[in-house]
Amino acid sequence: MSSRNTLRLNPKKLLRSKWTAAQPRNKEKHFIVTKVVEPETPLHAIESIELEALHSRRVLVLPWLELSDRSKWLQGWL
């Protein structure tokens, strides 16, 4: 990923944040972070999040750092 195509994120501020899929599928364009998956031990970093599609209520689990890729995700609802 090029630096122009990435976004700096803080995993502690992801809960309830809003996202737009850069390439929507199945009318799923707008998403909200419904859960930050906690690591097994507090010494480990947060690795994944749950995103819920507003249109279908389908839940996606993905690495939280994937949200920093602007070719896939745009911050906010556009």
Secondary structure, DSSP 8 states (H G I E B T S, - for coil): --GGGB----GGG-TT-EEEEEEEETTEEEEEEEEEE--SSTTS---EEEEEETTT--EEEEEGGGGGBTTTEEES--
